[in-house]
């Protein structure tokens, strides 16, 4: 992988995955999905996907978001989104994923939800 496409942080029992996406290649997408699956395999149940540093999502990433949500639910976990920019929000709306994901404007609000 040539450029960093995500950053991982932990706050209490919450795993925060900040995506920094512009143009993702298939190999990078596979790495992202493997990283996410690894969190679940390690027992992570509360995952915050921060999209504040993502300006564009392709069909590859849309498929990955669906994969992540499905895997989180299968593992008994919770996955929420925050910091969704206008263009990304529009894609989520067009694909009806805005009805599938719980989306928060602010990271702090998403963290409060996951902590409750």
N, C-alpha and C positions, 0 to 999 in steps of 0.2 A: 504494500500500500504506500503510495507516494505522499499523500497529504492526510493529515488528521481529519477524520470525518465525525468523530465523537469524543466526548470527554465524560469520564465517570467520576461521580462523587458519592459519598454516603453521608446521610444525616440521620442519626439514630438508626432505626431499622428500615430506612427508606433508601433505595438506590435511585440516584438521579443520573439519567443518561441525557446529556446535552448533545443534540445532533447539530453538526456544523456542515450543512450540505449545500452544495451548489450544483454539481454535476457528478452523480455517483455512477461508478462503473459496476458491472455485475460482480466482479471479485470483491470489491469493497462492500457491496450489499450483502454478499454471503458472509463476510467477516462480521458485519453488523448483526446479522441474524444469529450467528454462532455465539457472539458475545452476549446477546440478549438471552439465548437459551442457557448459556453458562450461568447467568445470574439466577435463573429459576432452578437450575440443577444444584446450585449452592444454597438454595432455600430462600432466596429473596421472594417476598410476598407483596411488597409495596414498591411499585416502580413509577417514577415520574419521568416522563419523556418531555424534555424541554426543547421546544422548537424555536426559541427566540433567536437563534443564530442560523436558522435555516430560511433561505430566501426562495427556494424552489423545491418542489417534490415531483418526481417523475412517477410513472406507473410502477417502476421497480420499487420505489419507496412505499407507494400505496400498498402494494402487495406485502411488503415487509411489515407495515403497520398492522395489517389484518392478521398476519402470522403472529406478531407479537401479542396482540390482544387475545387471540385464540389460545396461544400457549400459556399466557398469564392466567386466563380463566380456568384452563385445564389443570393448572397447578394450584388452584385455589387462591390466586393472587389478584391484585388490583393494579391496573395500569391507567394512569391519567395523563393528559397532555396539558402543557401550559405554553404561554408565550408564542402563540400561533400568529404569524404575520398575515397581512391581508391576502396576498396571493396564495399562500398555503391554505388559509381559511376558505378561500373560494374553491380550491380544488377539493377540500374535504366536504364542502357543502354540495358541490356538483356530484360527487360520488356517494353522497348520503352518509359518509363516515362521521360527519358532525353529529349524527344521531346515534352512532355506535360508541364513540369515545366521549368520556367526560372531559370537557375542555375548560380550562381556567385561563383568564387573562394574565394573572400574576402568579409567579412561582410560589409566593408566600401563601396564597389562597389554596393552591394545589397541595402544598405541604401540610397545611392545617387539615384539609380533608383526609389525607392519608394518615395523619397522626390520630384522628378521631376514631 
